[in-house]
């Protein structure tokens, strides 16, 4: 039984753990060679420093490839250089960048290290060998440190098939042929990445090597990588980039499009990392449904004659916290008849829940009552007033018309009295107009 419990805990940790970590960090003194490896024999998950060839490895399986996330140079004043080992044992000094100094970057060498290590299983990188150094730049890196963050990503986990819609919380994209070349067949290749409603999608292009503008007559890039949200283009680039390019969507979806004019072009293409921001939509509770959600809240309801067992209400609102997690987990809805049969609630409570004399049902009745008072009653009053005014107007018109007709009749009678004809019949009653 204990073994089963342990296995269950391990399975739960695997399910709850993210698919990708923030990456491994490698730090080395800038004068020395850096070795990155995702080979099978690598079992050390940390960073090795303190030798002329510094090796940083990460436990991985067959087919893993290096994906650079960041690569920065730090000046001497922003690092810690331990030289005791060097003085005693003739080994190179160790260099590391304290966390509080990570923001003070002297420069990026992402473009150069991507050229040597991007998409490889293992590689060696040296500033002296792989970066074209001028006098001014060499003064920056001498005595400093090289700081690199990277992932080892299995080949099967990259999304690269044109026309694919990728749904998930995080992952990697790359162009077909990376890092040897990129293709122009089809000439337009689009990948769509989508998160849950209420979330935002953040995309970071960590390596970009596309045909740049090559002729003076070209006024725009023939080949490019474009990031768009619907019809809105948020990023369009060609050539190479020496820094990570990050964009964040307003909604839950982004399109990444590689446009190429040649069938095959001898540059790397692109690699990108995506991650959803905000809380993912929680699982729907049994016998319940999601009524509404946005970036901060999610409203769930239980079906009729069901309730959440801990609150005995049909409605529950969750709040999304700063760590992209909801403030609580939802239990499944339970049948009120089953609760009554099991003796978990009394008949009075059961009748109150069914008849709506408590909880959400009462709130719904109050809402309907407010609707009657706020909308129906004023509408009826206004209608009565309008109809009353119309009736008064018609009555006035009717009375005025009767007075006019009576006055005309009296004038005619007075005229006959003054000039009687033999056949006239005179009405001796006076006219009272």
N, C-alpha and C positions, 0 to 999 in steps of 0.2 A: 504493500500500500504506500509506504514511504517513497519507494522508487517511482511509482506512478505519479505521486504528488510532485516530485522533483522534475520529472519529465514534463508535467503540465506547466510548471513554472518556467522552465526553459523554453517551451513552445510559446508561451505568452510573451516572453521577452523578445523572442525572434519576431513575432507578429508586430509588436509595438515598436521595435527598433526601426529607424529610417533606412531606406534602401541605400542611401549614400551618406557617408559622413562628410564633415567639412573638409576632409582631406588630410593627408600627411604633410608635415612640415619638415623641410630640410634646411639646415643652416650650416654654412661653412665659411671659413676665412676666404676673402676674395682672391688671395694669391694661389689658392690650391684648387685641385680638381674635384668636381662634384660628380658622383655616380648615382643615378636613379635606376631602380630595378623593380620590375613586376614579375620576375622569373619564378618558376615553381619552387625552387629551392629556398626562396626567401621566406623566412619565418619571423624575422624581427619586425615588429610593428612600429618601432621608434626611429629616431634619427641618430646616426652614428657620426660623431665628429672627433677630431683629434688625431688624424693621420693625414699623410700626404695625399692619399686618395680616400675621400670621405664617401661612404656608401650608405644610402638611405633606402630601405626596403620596406615592403608591405606584403603581408600574407595574401596570396592570391592564387587563382587557379589558372589552368591552361587557357590561353587566349586573352589574358588581361593586357591592356595597353595603357601607357602613360598618358594622362590628360593633365596638362599644366593649367592651374587655376590662376596663380599669381607668381611673379618672379621679380623681386626688387633688390636694388643695391642700397646698402646703408653705410653711411660714413663712420669714421672711427669714433666720433663723439657719441654715437647712438648705439654702440654695441659694448658687450663685455668680452674682453680678450684675456683669457687665462694663459699666462706664460710660464707658470711654475713647472709644468710638465716639460715644456720646451727647454728650460734652463737645466733641469735635472737629467732628462732622458734623451735629449736631442730630438724630440718629436715636435711636430708643428703645434703651435698654440691652438686652443679651442676658441671659437667665436660663436656668440649667440646674441640675439636681439631681444632685450627685455620687452615684455608685453606693453609696457607703458610707453615704449619708444617706437612701436610699429607704425605710427602715423608719420614719422619723420623720414620719408623715403627720399633717397638721393636720386633715384632714377630707375626706370624699368628696363629689363632686358628680356621681356617675355617673347618678343619677336625672334631673338637669336636662339633662345633655349628651346622654343617651339620648333625651330628649323632643325635642331639636332635631336630632340627627344620626343616631339609630338608623335603619337601613334606607335612608338617603339615599345618593345618589352623591357629593354634596359638601354642605358646610354651613359656616356661620360661627357661632361661639359666643363670648359675652361674659359674664363674671361680672356686670357691672353691669346688663346687659339681661335675662338669662335666669335669674338666681337671685334670689329674694326675700331681700334682705339686711337684717338688723337691725344695730343698732349693734355688738353683741358680735361677730357673725360678720364684719363688715367689718373689724374690728381684726385678725382672724386672717389674712385674705387680702391685705390691703394690704402692698405691699412684698415679697410672696411670689411663688410660681410655680405655674402650672397644669401638671400632668404627666399625659399621656394615653397609653395603649397601646391599639391598635386593629388590626383586620384589614380588608382589602378582600376580600370573599368573593363569588364568582360566584353568581348567583341559582340556577343549576342544581345547585349543591353543597349547598344546604340540604335537609335531610330534614324533611318536614312532613306526609306522607300518613298518615292515621289507620290503625292496624293494621299499620304497617310494622315489620319487624324489620331493624334496621340492624347489619350486621357490619363492623367496621373498627377501626383503631387510633386514629383521631381524626376529628373533623368537627363540623358545626354542625347544630342543630335550631332550628326556629322554628314558631310557630303560623301557621295559614292566615290571611291578611289583614294580617299584620304589615307596617308599623307603623301602619296606619290604623285597624284594628279586629281583633277576634277573633270567631270563629263559635261558635255553640252547636248546630250541626248537623253531625255528630251531637253529642249532649249530652256524651258521654264520648269523648275522642280520645286514644289511647295509642300511643306510640312505644316500641319496645324496642331498646335498644342492647346489643350483645353483642361481647365480645372473645374471645380464645382461652382454653381451659381453662388454669388456673394463673395467669391475669392478674386484675387488679382494674380496675374501671371508675370513673373519676373524672368527675363532671359538675359544671360551673359554670354557673349561670344568671346571665348577664351583664345581662339586661334583663327586668324583670318589671313589668307594668302591667295588673292584673286588677281587676275590680270588688271593692271592699272592703266591709266590713260598713257598711251605710248606715242601718239602722233600729235603734232601741233594742230592739225585739222580736227581732232576729236574734241568736242565740247562737253562730252559726258562719258561715263564709264560704259564700255561695251558689255563687260561682265560685271555683275554686282551681287551682293547679298542684301536683300531687303526684308525688313521686319515691319509688319503692318497689323493694324487692328481694324478689321472691317475694311473700309475704303481709305482709312487714314494711314499714311506711311509715317512711321515713327523713327526709322533708321534706314539709311541706304549708304553702303560703303563698297569700295573696291580697293585694290592694292593690298598692303599689309598693315597690320596694327601692332603697336608695341604696348598697348594697354588693354585690359579687359573692357569690352563695350557692353554696358548694361542698360536695358530698357525695362520699364514696368507698365503693364497694361492698365487701362481703367476698368475693364471688365475681366471675365475669366478666360479669354482666348487671345492667342497671337498666331500670326502666319509668318513663317520663315521661308523665303523664296530665293533660290539661287538661279540667276539668269546668266546663260553662257552662250557665246557666239561661235565657239569652236567645238568640234566633236570631242577632242581631248586637249587639255591645256596643262603643261607641266608645272603647275603650282599646287599647293597642298589642298586648297579649298577652305573649309571652315569646320570648326568644332564649337558647340554651344552647350551650355548647361542651363536647364530651366528648373524653376521651383515655384510652387504655388504659395501665395501669401494669404494669411487669414486661415480661419478654421475650416477644415473639410466638413462637408455635410454629414451629420451623425447618422448612424444606422436607424432605419425606421423601426419603432417598437412594434412588436406583434400586436395585432388588432388596433393599430393606430395609424396615423398619417401625418405628413408634413404639410402644415397649412401655409407657412410663410417663412422665408429666411432672407437675410441680407448679410453684410459684412460683419455685423455686430451681434445680431440676434437670430434665433431660430425658434419658431412656434410650432409645437406639436399638439395634436388632439387624439384622444382615444375615440374609438367608434361608439355608437349609441349603446347604452347599457353596459359600458366598460369604463374603467377608471384606472389611474395610476395607483398602485397598491399603497405607496407610502404617504400620499396626500389625499387619496379618495376624491380626486378632481379629474375632469376630462382634459384640462388644458395645462400645458407646461411650457415655459419660455426659458431657453438656454441663452447664456451670454458668452461671447467669444473673448478670451483673455489675451494678454500681451504675448504669451508664449504660443499663440495659435492653437490653444486647447480650450474646450468648452468647460464651463464652471462645474458641470456635473455630468454623470452618465444617466441615461434614461432607462428605467426598468420597463419591461413589457406591460402592456395594459392587461387587466384581469377582468373576468366576467363577474358582474355584481351578483348574479344568481349563484355562482360558485362560491363567492365569499360568504353569502348568506347560508348556503348549505353546509359549508365547513365551519360555521360559527364564528367567523372572523369579524362579522358586523351584525348588529342587532336588526330586528325588523324595523324599528323606528328609523335607524340610519338608512337602511335599504329603501324604505318608502320616501325618505327625504331626498335621496339621490335620484330615485326614479321620477318622483313628482316635481323635482326641481325646486325644493324648499331649502336647499343649501348649496354651497360651493358655486361652481361655474353656472349651473342651471339658474340659480337665483340671480347671479350677475346678468345672465342673459335676459331674465324677466325684467330686471331693473333697466337694462338697456332699452328693451322694447317699450317700457313705461315712459322713459325719457323721450323716446322717439314720438310717442303719442302726444306728450305735452309740448314738445318742442316743434313739431311739424304739423300734426293733424289738427290740433285745437286752433292754432293761429290761422290755418287754412280755412277752417269752417267759419271762424269769426269774420274773416275778410270776405268770404263768399256771401254771408248774410248781409254784411254792410253794402256790398256792391248791388245785390238784388234789391235791397230796401231803397237805395238811391234811385235805381232804375224805375221801381214802382212809383215813387214820389214824382219823378219826372213825367211819367205817363199820366198820372192823376192830374197834374197841373195842366198838361196839354189838353186833356179831356174836358176839364172844367172851363178853360178859356174858350175852347171851341163851342161849348154850350151857350156861354154868355154872348158870344158873337152872333150865333144863330138867333137867339132870342131878341137881341137888339135889332137885327134886320127885320124880323117879323113885326115888331112894334112900329117901326118906321113905315112899313107898308100899310098897316092898319090906320095909322094917322093920316096917311095920304088918301086912303079911300074915304075916311070920314070927311075930309075937307072937300073932296070932289066925288060925291056918290054917283054911281050909275044906277039905272033902273034895276038891273039884275044883281046888284051887289047886296050881300048879306052882311050887315054891320054887327060886329061883336062889341057889345056895350061894356064888356069888362075892361077895366083899365090895364095898361101894360106897366108892370113893375120891373123895370130893368135896372 
